[in-house]
Amino acid sequence: MFEYKLIAKENMQSIIPLLQVLNDKIERKILEERLAEMLQRGYECLGVYDGEKLIGICGIWILVKYYAGRHIEPDNVMILPEYRNRGIGEEMMQWIYAYGRSKGCVSSELNCYTTNSGGQKFWANEGYKILGFHYQKNL
């Protein structure tokens, strides 16, 4: 049985090793600096635990946009490879949807890399629809 719970701010550094798996081209120090700033801007993170071991994470943003209203955005969703295909992702998302509803969210939206075919399949199975393109420009 896995435990799903918000990670306390004072324990948030525990997500860095999982973030490094997802973001292997970003130095640990940069991930730590960005996490510190994100925490100041309302970032939260759901942790999935197998006993004391952190096996999955899902960043959480509660945002308001003109076209979507108040919504929850799962961010940097990651489950350790040896725990995948056990239904943990689906359970994680049920937790996220319930949390979003408790915060007054009317929908959920997210970003998924075009190269992440497994993620695209997962999100489609969760009922997400592709609405457009996500663009980025370095300044």
N, C-alpha and C positions, 0 to 999 in steps of 0.2 A: 504494500500500500504506500503510495506516494503522498507527500504533504505539499500543499499549494498555499503559499503565504507571501504577503508583501515583505520585502527585505527592508529591515530598519536602516535608516540613513547611516548610522554608525557602523553597519556591517556591509555597506554597499561596495566596498573594495573587493568583496568576495566574488563579484561578477567579472572582474577583470580577466581571469584566465579563460572564461567562456567567450568574452568579447574578443580576446586575442584569436580564438579559433575562427570566429566570424570575420574578423578584420585583420588578417595576418600581415597586411602590408603597412599597418599603422603601428608605430612604436608604442610600447607599454606606457611610457611617460606621457605621451600625447593622449592616449585613452584615459589615463588618470586625470589629466588636466581638463579634458572635455567633460568627463563624468562630474567633476567638481562643479563646473559651471552649469551643467544640466540640472544638477540637484538644486541649485539656486533658482532655477526657472520652473520648478514644479515636477521634474522628472521623478517617476517612481518605477519600481521594478518588482515583478512577481518572480518568486523563486520556487522551483520544484525540487523537493528534497527526497532522497532515498536515505532514510535515517538522518545522519548529520551531513551527508554528502550532497552538495548542490549539483544537480544534474541537468537543470534547465532554467532558462531565464526568458522573460518577456518584458521589455521596457514598456512603460505606460506614459502616454501623454494624454491629457484631457485638453481639448482645443475647441475653439469656436471659429467657424468660418461662415461666410455669407451663404455659400451654396450647400453646406452640410449641417449647419447649426452646431449644437454642442455634440461632440463626438469623442470617442476613445480611439487612440492610435497605438496599436501594438508596434513595437520597434525593437529591432535586434532580437528577434525570436530565435532561440537556440536550444537544442536538446543534444546532449552528448551522443555521439554516434552509436555507442553500445546500448543506448536506451531508446533508440528510435523504433518506429513500427510497433509500438505497444499501446497506442491510443493516448499517450501522454499529451501530445500536441492538441488533440481534440478536447481533452479534459482541461488543459491549460486555457484554451480559448473559451470554453464554457465559463470558467472562472472570470476571465477578462470581460465577457459580455455582461455577466451579472454585476461585476464591479462597475462597469460603465453605466448600466441602468441605475445603480444605486447613487451615482454621481450626476444623474439627470441627462445622460447621453442618449441621443436618439438614433445614433448609428456608429459604425466603426469604419475607419479607412486606414490604409497602410500603403507602404511602398514595397516593391519586390523587384530585385534586379532582373533584367531581361535574360541574363545568363543562368538564372536559378530556376531551371525547369521543374525541379522537385518542389520548390516553394510555390511556384505558379500553380501546380496541380493541387497542392495542399489548400491554397487559398480559394481556388475555384470550388473544391469540395466543401469548403466552409461557407460557400454561398457568396463570396465576393465577386463583384463584376468589375471588369476593366473599364474605367471611365475616360482615360486619357493617357497622356505621356507625362513622365516626370523629367523635367529638364534641369540641368545644372551647368553653371559656368563658374570657373575659378576666377577670383578677382585678384 
